[in-house]
Each structure stands twice: as C-alpha cells, then as structure tokens.
Amino acid sequence: MRSDDQLHNDIYQELKSDPRVTESNFRISVKDGVVTLTGKASNYAEKLAALETIRHLAGVKEVIEDIEVRLSFAQQRRDEEIKQAILNALTWNLWVPKAIGVAVERGWVTLTGEVNWEFQKKEAENIVRHLMGVRGVSSLISIKPNNPNRTEAT
C-alpha cells in the first residue's frame, strides 16, 4: 500500500511529465488515497488532462477537484462563436447525429438530444471539450437504442 506522501509525489511527477498540463497550476493534497486537486487551469482541456493523468495511478481511490478554468485573453470567445464552432465540428463528424442541441452560456456548454449508441455521446462530448473558449461541458445527451439488428430478450 502506498503512503499518502508517495502518492503525492507520484501525482506531482505524472503532472510534471504530461505536456498537456502545467503542474504549477495545481495544488495536490492526499489523505488516505483520496486526492484533492485544486488550482486554475489555463483551459478546459488542461483541466481534463490533469484529472485523467492522476485517476489511473495505483493507490488513487477517489479524486476531488476544485479547478477553475481561467482562459487567457487570446483564448476567450463569445458564446455565439463557441456555439458556431461546436455546431461546425459536430456537423463534420461522421459519428455524431445531427440532432444534438447546443447551448452556451459564459463559455459553459450544454449538449442535449438523443443518440443510439454510447460512443456517439462520448464523441460529441470529446469534440466540445477541446475547443477554444470552452470553460466546461454538461452533457444531457440520452441514449435511446434504436437498432433494428438488435434482438431483445423476451
């Protein structure tokens, strides 16, 4: 079993070695394998990368995050610009149905609609997460299987 100090060091080293993350943007605390990550990410993609980087580490039982996304002036976009970029990206994606709804308020994106498959939902979410100006994403996309090739157990 790893001590909290060992786990803290492992997390710091992982964040430091991840090119998507600036480790000095984050503070780490560990108590009984529960990691609290706080700080200010330079964009939403960095926040997600930091969380992804530490969740897989041995000894991490849970991750609590309190990370604020603070966009630089160059990364800030009006809500209308963000929405249009999302709609364009979704339209050009082969896997995402055209019926996905998009709302943007102060950089926070809400996705709505229905898809047939889990991978379609994840694809829509992933497209949005890495766009400039996005501060966060709420996915209200539901999965409604509608595959005629499926057979239901009776």
VENGI-V311790 format. One line per field, one symbol per residue. psi: psi as a letter, one per 40 degrees, with the letter a starting at -180 (. if undefined). A space follows every 10 residues. Layout:
BEGIN
psi = ???
END
This chain:
BEGIN
psi = hiiddddddd ddddddehee hhdeeihhih hfehhhhiah ieiddddddd dddddeiheh dihhighhhh iiddehiidd dddddddddd dehdehieeh ihihhfehhh hiaiididdd ddddddddde ihehdihhhf hihghfheei hih.
END
